[in-house]
Amino acid sequence: MLRSSPGLSMCLALIALLVWTAARAFGVELPVNVPDGLTSLGLSVLIVLFAFIKAVSDNFVHWPAWAGVVLGAVITYGAWLIFQASGESLPSMSTASSGGGGQATTSPPEPPPSDPQQPADV
Protein backbone atom coordinates (compact mmCIF):
# COMPACT_ATOMS: atom_id res chain seq x y z
CA MET A 1 0.00 0.00 0.00
CA LEU A 2 1.34 3.43 -0.99
CA ARG A 3 1.75 5.74 1.97
CA SER A 4 1.63 9.50 1.46
CA SER A 5 4.56 11.43 2.85
CA PRO A 6 5.43 15.13 3.00
CA GLY A 7 8.35 14.47 0.65
CA LEU A 8 6.10 12.95 -2.01
CA SER A 9 3.57 15.76 -1.67
CA MET A 10 6.37 18.34 -1.93
CA CYS A 11 7.72 16.62 -5.05
CA LEU A 12 4.27 16.61 -6.72
CA ALA A 13 3.75 20.30 -5.92
CA LEU A 14 7.20 21.10 -7.32
CA ILE A 15 6.49 19.18 -10.53
CA ALA A 16 3.16 20.98 -10.90
CA LEU A 17 4.87 24.36 -10.40
CA LEU A 18 7.60 23.49 -12.92
CA VAL A 19 5.03 22.39 -15.53
CA TRP A 20 2.92 25.51 -14.89
CA THR A 21 5.95 27.81 -15.22
CA ALA A 22 7.24 26.03 -18.34
CA ALA A 23 3.80 26.26 -19.95
CA ARG A 24 3.74 30.02 -19.31
CA ALA A 25 7.31 30.43 -20.61
CA PHE A 26 6.61 28.56 -23.86
CA GLY A 27 3.33 30.37 -24.53
CA VAL A 28 0.95 27.46 -23.96
CA GLU A 29 -2.65 28.65 -23.73
CA LEU A 30 -3.60 28.31 -20.06
CA PRO A 31 -7.17 28.32 -18.72
CA VAL A 32 -8.50 31.87 -18.50
CA ASN A 33 -10.35 31.36 -15.22
CA VAL A 34 -7.23 30.13 -13.36
CA PRO A 35 -5.27 33.07 -11.91
CA ASP A 36 -1.62 32.78 -12.89
CA GLY A 37 0.05 34.57 -9.98
CA LEU A 38 -2.17 33.00 -7.34
CA THR A 39 -1.56 29.50 -8.74
CA SER A 40 2.22 29.98 -8.62
CA LEU A 41 2.02 31.39 -5.11
CA GLY A 42 -0.22 28.58 -3.85
CA LEU A 43 1.99 25.83 -5.24
CA SER A 44 5.13 27.45 -3.82
CA VAL A 45 3.55 27.78 -0.38
CA LEU A 46 2.73 24.07 -0.51
CA ILE A 47 6.36 23.31 -1.40
CA VAL A 48 7.81 25.23 1.55
CA LEU A 49 5.12 23.87 3.91
CA PHE A 50 5.79 20.23 3.00
CA ALA A 51 9.57 20.83 3.13
CA PHE A 52 9.22 22.17 6.66
CA ILE A 53 6.94 19.31 7.74
CA LYS A 54 9.43 16.82 6.33
CA ALA A 55 12.34 18.48 8.11
CA VAL A 56 10.67 18.50 11.54
CA SER A 57 8.96 15.09 11.31
CA ASP A 58 12.09 12.98 10.68
CA ASN A 59 14.06 11.72 13.68
CA PHE A 60 17.49 12.19 12.14
CA VAL A 61 17.49 15.40 10.11
CA HIS A 62 20.61 16.39 8.24
CA TRP A 63 21.46 19.78 6.79
CA PRO A 64 20.04 19.04 3.28
CA ALA A 65 16.54 18.89 4.75
CA TRP A 66 16.93 22.43 6.11
CA ALA A 67 18.51 23.54 2.84
CA GLY A 68 15.32 22.30 1.18
CA VAL A 69 13.26 24.51 3.49
CA VAL A 70 15.44 27.52 2.62
CA LEU A 71 15.20 26.77 -1.11
CA GLY A 72 11.43 26.39 -0.76
CA ALA A 73 11.33 29.83 0.86
CA VAL A 74 13.33 31.24 -2.07
CA ILE A 75 10.82 29.69 -4.50
CA THR A 76 7.97 31.21 -2.49
CA TYR A 77 9.62 34.63 -2.60
CA GLY A 78 9.92 34.37 -6.39
CA ALA A 79 6.29 33.32 -6.65
CA TRP A 80 5.33 36.30 -4.46
CA LEU A 81 7.12 38.62 -6.91
CA ILE A 82 5.22 37.00 -9.81
CA PHE A 83 1.98 37.39 -7.85
CA GLN A 84 2.64 41.10 -7.24
CA ALA A 85 3.59 41.71 -10.88
CA SER A 86 0.39 40.01 -12.09
CA GLY A 87 -1.76 42.64 -10.38
CA GLU A 88 -3.93 40.00 -8.72
CA SER A 89 -5.06 40.16 -5.12
CA LEU A 90 -5.57 37.54 -2.47
CA PRO A 91 -9.17 36.42 -2.04
CA SER A 92 -10.88 38.26 0.79
CA MET A 93 -12.00 36.09 3.68
CA SER A 94 -14.90 38.43 4.49
CA THR A 95 -16.26 38.22 0.95
CA ALA A 96 -16.02 34.44 0.88
CA SER A 97 -17.61 33.96 4.32
CA SER A 98 -20.40 36.54 4.00
CA GLY A 99 -22.07 34.76 1.08
CA GLY A 100 -23.47 31.95 3.18
CA GLY A 101 -23.22 28.41 1.92
CA GLY A 102 -19.80 29.04 0.43
CA GLN A 103 -21.08 31.23 -2.38
CA ALA A 104 -19.88 34.77 -2.81
CA THR A 105 -22.53 37.45 -3.16
CA THR A 106 -22.49 39.72 -6.15
CA SER A 107 -24.28 42.95 -6.77
CA PRO A 108 -26.66 43.16 -9.71
CA PRO A 109 -25.13 44.49 -12.91
CA GLU A 110 -25.43 48.19 -13.53
CA PRO A 111 -27.53 49.30 -16.49
CA PRO A 112 -25.59 50.68 -19.45
CA PRO A 113 -25.29 54.45 -19.57
CA SER A 114 -27.99 56.16 -21.57
CA ASP A 115 -27.16 58.19 -24.66
CA PRO A 116 -26.49 61.84 -23.87
CA GLN A 117 -29.29 64.20 -24.85
CA GLN A 118 -28.59 66.60 -27.66
CA PRO A 119 -29.28 70.24 -26.74
CA ALA A 120 -32.46 71.62 -28.30
CA ASP A 121 -32.06 74.23 -31.03
CA VAL A 122 -33.12 77.64 -29.82
Sequence and secondary structure as in RCSB ss.txt:
>XXXX:A:sequence
MLRSSPGLSMCLALIALLVWTAARAFGVELPVNVPDGLTSLGLSVLIVLFAFIKAVSDNFVHWPAWAGVVLGAVI
TYGAWLIFQASGESLPSMSTASSGGGGQATTSPPEPPPSDPQQPADV
>XXXX:A:secstr
     HHHHHHHHHHHHHHHHHHHHTT    TTS HHHHHHHHHHHHHHHHHHHHHHSSS  HHHHHHHHHHHHH
HHHHHHHHHHHT     HHHHHHTSTT                    
